[in-house]
Amino acid sequence: MDMFLQLRLATAVLTATVLISPACLAAMYYVEAAGGNDANPGTEAAPWATVQKAASVLTAGDTVYIKNGTYALNTHPAAKYLAPANSGNATAGWITFTAYPGHAPILDGGNAVLPVGGLITIRNKEYIRISGLTVQNVDDNAEGIGIYVENSRHIVIAKNHVLHTDSSGIQVFTKIGQPGLPSADILIDGNDVEDTNLGGPNEMITVAQVDGFEVKNNRVHNRSAGTNGGEGIDVKQGSKNGSVHHNEIWDDVNTSSERPGIYIDAWDQLTENIDVHSNHVHHVSTHGLYIGSERGGLLRNIRIFNNLIHDNYRAGIYFPDETSYSGKEPLENILVVNNTLARNGVSVNWFGAIHVANAAITGLTIRSNIAWMNGKYQIYTIPAGVVGAAVSGNLLWGDMGTADNSRVSSGADAKADPLFVAVANADFRLQSASPAIDSGVNEVLPDDRFDQDGDGNKTEKVPFDCAGNPRISGGRADIGAYERVAPGSPALPWLPAVHKLLL
């Protein structure tokens, strides 16, 4: 049974009594801005007027369908935000707040100061879904957030449009000392997040101290001109066992924000077992990916693969030296393989595809990447303090630094034009004559620990490239994010079994 389909009819006869599953008792309610009334029963014929009414009524298994209209949450006489009063559960089902089919309702905060973290706030709850809503105008100059989740589990935030917020568009946290278990099993899927961080801290999408998460298929772009936060997607501060994949991050509006597209930061806590793959990061006003430990927490078992990273102002992937913050920045077991990095650092004629400044890394593998026409170099010199660095099998083209020339001369890396299909159109797939074809190293591909194809085998190699085609074709993987496929071959659909959450 699909994990998102919780409503089911189950009957049994026991001692002449018909027992009905609690999920069968779930109710459907309706909210309509024009013509609704909170004194109504909430049926489609007699809908409620406010989402706050729905939040106060819904119990496990219930769904509210929200119809077209702009819901000015700040004008409510009591609650100025949407906060579910109850939790769903694994037996009776989810509590779901969703747009009525074909509708696009807007929840508007009116830029009023919120008494809680977000215009939608989920605190100490379980089995809650938020889907299909526009959440806007939370620029309250008091760290207002669009959708805020705290100390909650089994939460789905999907297909929403979040914009114009003082702090994060979407933020998931564990707050020590507050009611509830640590946040876990979080899905952030298919949202459009823009124009956030007008003044407040944190990031456009923030995941902090969460065990078990999946951030996928989101469009994160055009952050505001604020100077206190605003990285695209940040996984940080004790988060573990999750993935960031198939997101597109760019920043065409604010070219002075100097915030990376994807940020993985241990901060001061052990942060581990995170995959960053199949993302498209481009035209970001600083580094594409930023991997570090600002306050000395251990960051380990990070795998970066199948990403397309191009036209960013500084490095494509950057491992900073942050010892000035805490005196240490330990990273362990970092894998950077089969990425395509192009034209990063060109504007400043510095940086390049991959820049490692952190000398406190133990176990660093950089293999089977394409680095094409990046700024001053392609892959920078690895600091002497790095233990267990393996840099080889990469395909380089463009300005070559000292380390690039050394690796090419030794045969560790190769220098050749990868022959992309259409660079002018940002089509970085491989032409049939590309030297990258069948030149990768299968052994360095990560294993499928989050079971991308849903076959139950987590020890096999990852099965897909960044476009959903087989990662190994012709016996050996190609170098870079894309596997060359025959013209006209359909891309495999992205299967829904990616990173099975414990929902």
C-alpha positions in Angstrom: 0.0 0.0 0.0 1.4 3.4 -0.9 2.5 5.2 2.2 0.6 8.3 1.3 -2.7 6.5 0.9 -3.8 6.0 4.4 -7.6 5.8 4.0 -8.7 2.2 3.7 -11.8 0.1 4.3 -11.2 -2.8 6.6 -14.1 -5.0 7.9 -14.1 -8.1 9.9 -16.6 -10.1 11.6 -15.8 -11.1 15.2 -18.4 -12.5 17.6 -21.2 -11.2 15.3 -19.8 -7.6 15.5 -18.6 -5.7 12.5 -15.4 -3.9 13.3 -14.5 -0.9 11.1 -11.0 0.5 10.8 -10.7 4.0 12.4 -9.6 5.3 9.0 -13.1 4.7 7.7 -14.4 7.3 10.1 -12.2 10.0 8.6 -14.0 13.2 7.5 -13.6 15.5 4.6 -14.1 19.3 5.2 -14.1 22.3 3.0 -13.0 26.0 3.3 -14.1 28.8 1.0 -13.1 32.4 1.4 -16.2 33.7 -0.5 -19.4 32.4 1.1 -17.9 30.3 3.8 -18.8 30.7 7.5 -17.1 29.2 10.5 -20.5 28.5 12.0 -21.2 26.1 9.1 -20.6 22.3 9.4 -17.7 22.5 6.9 -19.3 20.5 4.2 -18.8 21.3 0.5 -22.3 22.8 0.5 -21.8 24.7 3.7 -18.0 25.4 4.0 -16.1 27.1 6.7 -14.6 30.5 6.0 -11.1 30.2 7.6 -8.3 27.7 7.6 -7.9 28.4 11.4 -11.3 26.8 11.9 -10.2 23.7 10.1 -7.0 23.5 12.1 -8.9 23.5 15.3 -11.3 20.7 14.3 -9.4 18.2 12.2 -8.4 14.9 13.8 -6.5 11.8 12.6 -7.6 10.8 9.1 -9.3 14.0 8.3 -8.7 16.2 5.1 -9.7 19.8 4.5 -10.0 21.0 0.9 -9.2 24.7 0.6 -10.8 26.5 -2.3 -9.7 29.6 -4.3 -9.3 32.9 -2.5 -6.9 34.9 -0.5 -7.1 34.0 3.2 -5.8 37.0 5.2 -4.7 35.1 8.3 -3.7 38.2 10.1 -7.3 39.5 10.2 -8.5 36.5 12.2 -9.8 37.6 15.6 -7.8 35.0 17.5 -5.2 32.9 15.7 -3.1 34.9 13.2 -1.6 31.7 11.7 -2.5 28.1 10.8 -1.5 25.6 13.5 -3.0 22.1 13.6 -4.5 21.4 17.1 -4.2 17.6 16.7 -2.0 14.9 15.3 -2.7 12.2 12.8 -1.5 8.7 13.6 -0.4 5.5 11.8 -3.7 3.8 12.5 -6.4 6.4 11.8 -4.3 8.3 9.2 -3.0 11.7 8.3 -4.4 15.1 8.9 -4.2 16.8 5.5 -4.5 20.5 4.6 -4.7 20.7 0.8 -5.9 22.8 -2.1 -9.2 21.8 -3.6 -8.5 20.1 -7.0 -7.7 22.7 -9.6 -7.6 25.5 -7.1 -4.7 27.7 -5.9 -5.6 29.2 -2.5 -3.4 31.8 -0.9 -2.6 32.1 2.8 -1.5 35.7 3.3 0.2 36.9 6.5 -0.2 40.6 5.7 3.4 41.0 6.9 2.0 41.2 10.5 4.2 40.1 13.4 3.6 36.5 14.2 3.4 35.2 17.8 4.9 31.9 16.6 7.5 30.9 14.1 5.6 30.5 10.9 2.4 31.4 9.1 1.9 27.7 9.1 3.3 26.2 12.3 3.5 22.5 13.1 4.8 22.0 16.6 4.9 18.7 18.5 2.7 16.9 16.0 2.8 13.8 13.8 1.3 12.7 10.5 0.5 16.1 9.1 0.4 17.0 5.3 0.5 20.5 3.8 -0.1 20.5 0.1 -0.9 22.9 -2.8 -1.0 26.2 -0.9 0.6 29.6 -1.6 2.0 31.0 1.6 3.1 34.6 1.4 3.8 37.9 3.1 5.5 37.0 6.3 7.9 39.9 6.2 7.3 40.8 9.9 10.9 42.0 10.7 10.8 39.4 13.5 12.1 36.2 11.8 8.8 35.2 10.3 8.8 31.9 8.4 6.4 30.6 5.8 6.1 27.0 6.9 7.7 26.1 10.3 8.0 22.5 11.7 9.3 22.0 15.2 9.8 18.7 17.2 7.4 16.9 14.8 7.5 13.6 13.0 6.0 12.1 9.8 5.4 15.5 8.1 4.9 16.1 4.4 5.3 19.6 2.9 4.5 19.3 -0.8 3.8 21.4 -3.9 3.4 24.7 -2.0 4.5 28.1 -3.2 6.2 30.1 -0.4 7.4 33.6 -0.9 8.1 37.0 0.7 9.2 35.9 4.2 11.5 37.6 6.7 13.3 34.3 7.5 13.1 30.9 5.9 10.4 29.9 3.4 10.4 26.3 4.9 12.1 25.5 8.1 12.3 22.2 10.1 14.0 22.2 13.5 14.4 20.3 16.6 14.3 22.6 19.6 15.9 21.2 22.7 13.9 21.8 25.9 10.6 22.2 24.0 7.8 19.6 24.0 7.9 16.7 21.6 10.4 14.2 20.2 13.2 15.3 17.9 12.0 16.0 14.4 12.2 13.0 12.1 10.9 11.5 8.9 10.3 14.8 7.0 9.5 15.0 3.3 9.8 18.4 1.5 8.8 17.8 -2.1 8.0 19.8 -5.1 7.7 23.3 -3.5 8.5 26.6 -5.1 10.4 28.8 -2.7 11.4 32.4 -3.6 11.9 35.9 -2.3 12.7 34.8 1.3 15.1 36.1 4.0 14.2 39.7 3.6 16.0 40.3 6.9 15.8 37.3 9.0 18.4 34.5 9.5 18.6 30.8 8.4 18.0 29.6 4.9 15.4 29.4 2.2 14.8 25.8 3.1 16.3 24.8 6.4 16.6 21.3 7.9 18.3 21.3 11.3 18.6 18.4 13.8 16.4 16.1 11.8 16.8 12.3 11.6 15.5 11.0 8.3 14.6 13.5 5.7 14.1 13.9 1.9 14.3 17.3 0.2 13.5 16.8 -3.5 12.0 18.3 -6.6 12.0 21.8 -5.2 12.6 25.1 -7.1 14.6 27.4 -4.8 15.4 30.8 -6.4 15.6 34.6 -6.3 16.3 35.2 -2.6 15.7 38.7 -1.4 18.4 41.3 -0.9 18.6 40.7 2.9 22.1 40.1 4.3 21.4 37.8 7.2 20.9 34.3 5.8 19.4 33.0 2.6 21.4 30.0 1.5 19.3 27.9 -0.9 18.9 24.6 0.9 20.8 24.0 4.2 21.0 20.7 6.0 22.8 21.3 9.3 23.4 21.0 12.9 23.0 17.3 13.7 20.8 16.3 10.8 21.4 12.8 9.5 20.2 9.9 7.3 18.7 11.9 4.5 19.0 13.1 0.9 18.8 16.3 -1.1 18.1 15.5 -4.7 16.5 16.7 -7.9 16.2 20.3 -6.8 16.9 23.3 -8.9 18.6 26.3 -7.2 19.4 29.6 -8.8 19.6 33.3 -8.0 19.1 35.5 -11.0 17.8 38.5 -9.1 20.1 39.2 -6.2 23.7 38.8 -7.5 25.2 40.2 -4.3 23.8 37.9 -1.7 26.9 35.7 -1.5 25.0 32.7 -0.2 25.6 29.2 -1.6 23.0 27.1 -3.4 23.3 24.0 -1.2 25.0 24.1 2.2 25.8 21.1 4.3 27.1 22.3 7.7 27.7 20.2 10.9 27.8 23.4 13.0 28.6 22.0 16.4 27.1 18.5 16.2 27.7 15.2 14.6 26.0 15.4 11.2 26.2 12.3 9.0 24.9 10.0 6.3 23.7 12.6 3.8 23.4 12.3 0.0 23.4 15.3 -2.3 22.7 14.1 -5.8 21.0 14.9 -9.1 20.6 18.6 -8.3 20.8 21.5 -10.8 22.6 24.5 -9.2 23.3 27.4 -11.4 23.8 31.2 -11.4 24.2 31.4 -7.7 26.0 34.5 -6.5 28.8 32.6 -4.7 29.6 28.8 -4.4 27.2 26.2 -5.8 27.7 23.7 -3.0 29.4 24.6 0.4 30.4 21.7 2.6 31.8 22.5 6.1 31.6 22.7 9.9 31.3 26.2 11.1 31.6 25.4 14.8 33.6 22.2 14.9 31.0 19.5 14.7 32.0 16.3 12.9 30.6 16.0 9.4 30.9 12.5 7.9 29.7 10.1 5.3 28.7 12.8 2.8 28.2 11.7 -0.8 27.9 14.3 -3.6 27.1 12.7 -7.0 25.3 13.2 -10.3 24.9 16.9 -9.8 24.9 19.5 -12.6 26.6 22.7 -11.2 27.3 25.5 -13.6 27.7 29.3 -14.0 28.0 30.0 -10.3 30.0 33.1 -9.3 32.6 31.3 -7.3 33.5 27.6 -7.0 31.2 24.8 -8.0 31.9 22.8 -4.9 33.7 24.4 -2.0 35.2 23.0 1.2 36.1 26.1 3.2 38.7 26.7 5.8 36.6 27.7 8.8 39.1 27.3 11.6 38.7 31.0 12.5 35.3 30.1 14.0 36.1 27.2 16.2 39.7 26.1 15.6 38.7 22.8 14.1 36.5 21.7 11.2 36.6 17.8 11.0 35.2 16.1 7.9 35.4 12.4 7.3 34.5 10.1 4.4 33.6 12.6 1.7 32.7 11.3 -1.8 32.6 13.6 -4.8 31.9 11.6 -7.9 30.2 11.8 -11.3 29.3 15.5 -11.2 29.4 17.9 -14.1 30.8 21.3 -13.2 31.0 24.0 -15.9 31.9 27.7 -16.0 32.0 28.3 -12.3 34.2 31.2 -11.1 34.5 32.7 -14.6 33.2 36.1 -13.7 36.0 36.6 -11.1 38.6 34.6 -13.0 39.3 32.7 -9.8 38.0 29.6 -8.2 37.0 26.6 -10.3 35.1 23.4 -10.3 36.2 22.1 -6.9 38.1 24.0 -4.3 39.3 22.2 -1.1 40.6 24.7 1.5 39.9 22.6 4.6 43.0 20.7 5.7 41.1 18.7 8.3 39.5 16.1 6.0 40.0 12.4 6.5 39.0 10.3 3.5 38.3 12.5 0.4 37.5 10.9 -3.0 37.1 13.1 -6.1 36.7 10.9 -9.1 34.9 10.7 -12.4 33.8 14.3 -12.5 33.8 16.6 -15.6 35.3 20.0 -14.9 34.8 22.2 -18.0 35.9 25.8 -18.6 35.8 26.9 -15.0 37.5 30.0 -13.8 41.2 30.0 -12.9 41.6 26.2 -12.6 39.5 23.1 -12.6 40.3 21.2 -9.4 42.4 23.1 -6.9 45.5 21.8 -5.0 44.4 19.5 -2.1 45.9 20.8 1.2 48.7 18.8 2.7 46.8 18.1 5.9 44.1 16.1 4.1 44.4 12.4 5.0 43.5 9.8 2.4 42.8 12.0 -0.6 42.1 10.2 -3.9 41.8 12.6 -6.9 41.8 10.8 -10.2 39.8 9.8 -13.2 38.4 13.3 -13.8 38.0 14.9 -17.2 39.3 18.4 -17.3 39.1 21.2 -20.0 39.8 24.9 -19.8 42.3 26.9 -17.8 44.6 24.5 -15.9 46.1 25.2 -12.5 49.4 23.8 -11.2 47.6 20.8 -9.6 45.5 20.2 -12.7 48.6 20.0 -14.9 50.4 17.8 -12.5 47.6 15.2 -12.4 47.2 15.3 -16.2 51.0 14.8 -16.6 50.9 11.8 -14.3 47.9 10.3 -16.0 45.7 10.6 -12.9 43.3 12.9 -14.7 42.7 13.5 -18.4 42.5 16.7 -20.4 40.0 16.7 -23.2 36.9 18.5 -24.3 33.9 16.4 -23.1 31.8 17.4 -26.1 28.6 18.5 -24.6 25.4 18.4 -26.7 24.6 22.2 -26.6 26.4 24.3 -24.1 24.6 27.5 -25.2 21.3 25.9 -24.1 22.9 24.5 -20.9 22.5 21.0 -22.3 25.5 19.2 -20.7 24.6 15.7 -21.9 27.3 13.9 -23.9 27.7 13.7 -27.7 28.3 10.3 -29.1 32.0 11.0 -29.6 32.6 12.2 -26.1 35.8 10.9 -24.4 33.7 10.7 -21.1 31.7 7.8 -22.4 32.5 4.5 -20.7 35.5 6.1 -19.0 34.2 6.3 -15.4 35.0 3.9 -12.6 32.1 1.7 -11.5 33.8 0.9 -8.2 33.6 4.5 -6.9 29.9 4.9 -7.5 28.1 5.0 -4.2 25.9 2.2 -3.1 22.2 2.6 -3.2 21.7 3.1 0.6 18.4 4.9 0.1 17.1 2.3 -2.4 16.4 4.7 -5.3 14.8 2.0 -7.4 12.8 0.4 -4.7 14.1 -3.1 -5.2 15.2 -3.6 -1.6 18.9 -3.9 -2.6 20.8 -1.2 -0.8 24.3 -2.6 -1.5 24.1 -2.3 -5.3 25.5 0.8 -7.0 23.2 3.7 -7.5 21.0 2.8 -10.5 20.4 6.2 -12.1 22.2 9.2 -13.4 20.9 12.7 -12.9 18.3 12.4 -15.6 16.9 9.1 -14.4 18.7 6.9 -17.0 20.7 3.9 -16.0 23.9 5.0 -14.3 25.9 2.2 -16.0 25.4 1.6 -19.7 27.8 -0.3 -21.9 29.6 -2.0 -19.0 31.2 1.1 -17.5 29.7 4.3 -16.2 30.4 7.5 -18.1 32.3 10.4 -16.4 30.1 13.2 -15.3 26.4 13.6 -14.2 24.9 12.2 -17.4 25.1 8.7 -18.8 25.1 8.7 -22.6 22.0 7.0 -24.0 20.9 6.3 -27.5 19.0 9.1 -29.2 15.3 8.8 -28.6 15.7 6.6 -25.5 13.1 7.5 -22.9 14.3 8.6 -19.5 13.3 6.2 -16.8 10.6 7.6 -14.5 11.8 8.7 -11.1 10.4 6.0 -8.9 8.5 7.0 -5.8 10.5 4.6 -3.6 13.4 7.0 -3.3 14.4 7.1 0.4 11.6 5.2 2.0 10.6 7.3 5.0 9.3 5.6 8.1 5.8 7.0 7.5 
